Amino acid sequence: MEASQEKISQLRQWIRESRNIVFFGGAGVSTESGIPDFRSEDGLYGSRYRYPPEMIISHSFFVKNPEEFFRFYKDRMLFPDAEPNAAHRALAALEEEGRLRAVITQNIDGLHQKAGSRKVLELHGSVHRNYCTGCGKFFPLDYVLHSEGIPRCDVCGSIVKPDVVLYEESLDNRIMGEALQYIAEADVLIVGGTSLVVYPAAGLIDYYRGHKLVLINRDETGKDSMADLCIHEKIGQVFSQVMDWPA
């Protein structure tokens, strides 16, 4: 089902009139690239493991049971063959046109950069950055992906940890501050593919001061009443219509 043409036209007009757009997105931006989200029935929370996923991807679990952590992490959180979808490509194109100033994402898959976006603030880190917990040596995704069991540093033997924010860990204050500033100064704020229930990230939109808040999400969110324009549809399909791209 396509979003109403009236809503698509309104979004297209706001985009064309602005040179200060900020996008804030979550897991739903990448589901059309084949990456499961966390809270839908077929997402990570619906999977079956010895422990609940939210426990496995916590800091304390990583410390106490790294083998089980990496078994889950490699099996359910790494998608090296995923390709950007229409939403990623549209945002990169809008940045190239000088309309979009920043992408703020809760995702860790790196698909925005793969699509060509340059200003990407990753609130929860990235699977493409991995660091030795002992000596700090950097390792790419492939090193973790192809390691047997627990990935260990080839220099000092310590565990190599993905640069992703686990439960019980704090977000990077510098990145949060920069994201907050972009949102506060935005003309148009487009929020997409997020249920807006994970804090502190979800609270960022409260700092938006403008009157063109767009929420694009397949399902309703608790922030829908705040929106100036609300579209309940897959975000890739919405951007395909906005950009007049083939479906």
C-alpha positions as CSV (number, residue, x, y, z in Angstrom):
1,M,0.0,0.0,0.0
2,E,1.4,3.4,-0.9
3,A,1.2,6.4,1.3
4,S,-1.4,9.0,0.2
5,Q,-0.3,11.2,-2.6
6,E,-1.2,14.3,-0.5
7,K,1.3,13.3,2.2
8,I,4.0,12.4,-0.4
9,S,3.5,15.8,-2.1
10,Q,3.7,17.6,1.2
11,L,7.0,15.8,2.1
12,R,8.4,16.4,-1.4
13,Q,7.6,20.1,-1.1
14,W,9.3,20.5,2.3
15,I,12.4,18.7,1.0
16,R,12.6,20.9,-2.1
17,E,12.2,24.1,-0.1
18,S,14.8,23.2,2.5
19,R,18.6,23.2,2.7
20,N,18.7,22.2,6.4
21,I,17.2,18.7,6.6
22,V,18.2,16.3,9.4
23,F,17.3,12.6,9.3
24,F,17.0,10.5,12.4
25,G,16.5,6.8,11.8
26,G,16.4,3.4,13.4
27,A,16.2,-0.3,12.6
28,G,13.3,0.1,10.2
29,V,15.6,1.9,7.8
30,S,17.5,-1.3,7.2
31,T,14.8,-4.0,7.3
32,E,14.2,-3.5,3.5
33,S,17.9,-4.4,3.1
34,G,17.2,-7.7,4.8
35,I,18.5,-6.8,8.3
36,P,15.9,-7.7,11.0
37,D,14.8,-5.2,13.5
38,F,14.7,-5.8,17.3
39,R,11.0,-5.7,18.2
40,S,8.9,-7.1,15.4
41,E,7.8,-10.7,15.5
42,D,10.5,-11.8,13.1
43,G,13.1,-9.5,14.7
44,L,15.8,-10.4,17.2
45,Y,13.5,-10.3,20.1
46,G,11.5,-13.1,18.5
47,S,14.4,-15.4,18.1
48,R,15.2,-18.4,20.3
49,Y,18.4,-18.6,22.2
50,R,19.3,-19.9,25.7
51,Y,19.2,-16.3,26.9
52,P,17.0,-13.3,25.9
53,P,18.7,-11.2,23.2
54,E,18.7,-8.1,25.3
55,M,20.6,-10.0,28.0
56,I,23.1,-11.4,25.5
57,I,24.0,-8.0,24.1
58,S,24.6,-6.4,27.5
59,H,28.0,-5.3,28.8
60,S,27.9,-7.7,31.8
61,F,27.0,-10.7,29.6
62,F,29.8,-9.8,27.2
63,V,32.3,-9.8,30.1
64,K,31.0,-13.0,31.8
65,N,30.2,-15.1,28.7
66,P,32.0,-13.8,25.6
67,E,31.7,-17.1,23.8
68,E,27.9,-17.1,23.9
69,F,27.9,-13.3,23.1
70,F,29.9,-13.8,19.9
71,R,27.9,-16.8,18.8
72,F,24.8,-14.7,18.9
73,Y,26.5,-11.6,17.6
74,K,28.0,-13.3,14.5
75,D,24.8,-15.2,13.8
76,R,22.2,-12.5,14.3
77,M,23.8,-9.1,14.1
78,L,26.3,-9.2,11.2
79,F,25.0,-8.9,7.7
80,P,28.1,-8.1,5.5
81,D,26.3,-8.8,2.2
82,A,23.5,-6.3,2.9
83,E,23.1,-3.5,0.4
84,P,21.6,0.0,0.8
85,N,17.9,0.3,-0.1
86,A,16.0,3.3,-1.5
87,A,16.0,5.1,1.9
88,H,19.8,5.0,2.2
89,R,20.3,6.1,-1.4
90,A,17.7,8.9,-1.2
91,L,19.4,10.4,1.9
92,A,22.8,10.2,0.2
93,A,21.4,12.0,-2.8
94,L,19.8,14.7,-0.7
95,E,23.1,15.3,1.0
96,E,24.8,15.5,-2.4
97,E,22.2,18.1,-3.4
98,G,23.0,20.2,-0.3
99,R,19.6,19.7,1.3
100,L,20.4,17.2,4.0
101,R,22.9,18.2,6.7
102,A,23.3,15.0,8.7
103,V,22.1,11.5,9.2
104,I,21.7,10.4,12.8
105,T,21.3,6.7,13.1
106,Q,20.7,4.1,15.8
107,N,21.9,1.4,13.3
108,I,25.3,-0.2,13.4
109,D,25.4,-1.7,9.9
110,G,27.2,1.1,8.0
111,L,24.7,1.1,5.2
112,H,24.3,4.9,5.1
113,Q,28.0,5.2,4.4
114,K,27.9,2.4,1.9
115,A,25.1,4.4,0.0
116,G,27.4,7.4,-0.1
117,S,26.3,9.5,3.0
118,R,29.2,11.4,4.4
119,K,27.9,13.1,7.6
120,V,26.6,10.1,9.6
121,L,26.4,10.2,13.4
122,E,26.3,6.6,14.7
123,L,24.7,6.7,18.1
124,H,25.2,3.0,18.8
125,G,28.5,2.5,17.1
126,S,29.4,0.3,14.1
127,V,30.1,-3.3,13.4
128,H,32.8,-2.1,11.0
129,R,35.0,-0.9,13.9
130,N,36.5,-3.4,16.3
131,Y,39.1,-2.8,19.0
132,C,41.4,-4.9,21.1
133,T,40.4,-4.6,24.8
134,G,44.0,-4.9,25.7
135,C,46.2,-2.9,23.4
136,G,43.6,-1.0,21.4
137,K,44.6,-2.3,18.0
138,F,41.9,-1.7,15.3
139,F,40.4,-4.7,13.4
140,P,37.9,-4.6,10.5
141,L,34.6,-6.5,10.4
142,D,36.1,-9.4,8.4
143,Y,38.5,-10.2,11.3
144,V,35.6,-10.7,13.7
145,L,33.4,-12.4,11.1
146,H,36.0,-15.1,10.2
147,S,37.5,-15.7,13.7
148,E,36.8,-19.0,15.4
149,G,34.8,-18.5,18.6
150,I,36.0,-15.4,20.5
151,P,38.0,-13.1,18.3
152,R,41.4,-12.3,19.9
153,C,44.1,-9.8,19.1
154,D,46.9,-11.1,17.0
155,V,49.3,-8.9,19.0
156,C,48.5,-9.3,22.7
157,G,45.8,-12.0,22.7
158,S,43.1,-9.9,24.4
159,I,39.4,-10.1,23.3
160,V,38.5,-7.9,20.3
161,K,35.3,-6.0,21.1
162,P,33.0,-4.5,18.5
163,D,32.7,-0.8,18.7
164,V,28.9,-1.0,19.4
165,V,27.0,0.3,22.4
166,L,25.8,-2.6,24.4
167,Y,23.0,-2.5,27.0
168,E,24.4,-1.0,30.3
169,E,26.9,1.1,28.3
170,S,26.6,4.8,27.8
171,L,26.3,6.6,24.5
172,D,29.2,8.7,23.3
173,N,28.6,12.2,24.8
174,R,30.3,14.0,21.9
175,I,28.2,12.3,19.3
176,M,25.0,12.8,21.3
177,G,25.8,16.5,21.7
178,E,26.5,16.9,18.0
179,A,23.3,15.1,17.1
180,L,21.3,17.3,19.5
181,Q,22.7,20.4,17.9
182,Y,21.8,19.3,14.4
183,I,18.3,18.5,15.4
184,A,17.8,21.7,17.3
185,E,18.9,23.8,14.3
186,A,17.1,21.8,11.6
187,D,14.4,23.3,9.4
188,V,13.0,19.9,8.5
189,L,13.4,16.8,10.8
190,I,12.6,13.5,9.2
191,V,12.4,10.6,11.7
192,G,12.1,7.2,10.1
193,G,12.1,3.5,10.9
194,T,12.2,3.8,14.6
195,S,9.6,3.0,17.3
196,L,11.1,5.8,19.4
197,V,11.1,3.8,22.6
198,V,14.9,3.4,23.2
199,Y,16.3,6.2,25.3
200,P,18.2,8.4,25.5
201,A,18.2,8.4,21.6
202,A,14.4,8.6,21.3
203,G,14.5,11.8,23.4
204,L,16.5,13.7,20.8
205,I,13.5,14.7,18.8
206,D,12.2,16.6,21.9
207,Y,14.9,19.2,21.0
208,Y,13.5,20.0,17.6
209,R,12.3,23.6,17.5
210,G,10.8,23.7,14.0
211,H,7.4,23.0,12.6
212,K,8.2,20.4,10.0
213,L,8.6,17.2,12.0
214,V,8.0,14.2,9.7
215,L,7.5,10.7,11.2
216,I,7.8,7.7,8.8
217,N,7.3,4.3,10.4
218,R,5.4,1.2,9.4
219,D,3.6,1.1,12.8
220,E,2.3,3.9,15.1
221,T,4.7,5.4,17.6
222,G,4.1,7.1,20.9
223,K,5.3,10.4,19.3
224,D,2.9,10.4,16.4
225,S,0.9,13.3,18.0
226,M,4.0,15.5,17.9
227,A,4.4,15.1,14.2
228,D,3.4,17.7,11.6
229,L,3.3,14.9,9.0
230,C,2.9,11.2,9.8
231,I,3.3,8.4,7.3
232,H,2.7,4.8,8.3
233,E,4.6,3.0,5.5
234,K,7.9,1.3,4.8
235,I,10.5,4.1,4.6
236,G,12.2,2.8,1.5
237,Q,8.9,2.9,-0.4
238,V,8.1,6.4,0.9
239,F,11.5,7.7,-0.3
240,S,11.1,6.0,-3.7
241,Q,7.8,7.9,-4.2
242,V,9.3,11.2,-2.9
243,M,12.3,10.9,-5.3
244,D,10.1,9.6,-8.1
245,W,12.2,6.5,-8.4
246,P,10.8,3.1,-9.7
247,A,9.4,1.0,-7.0
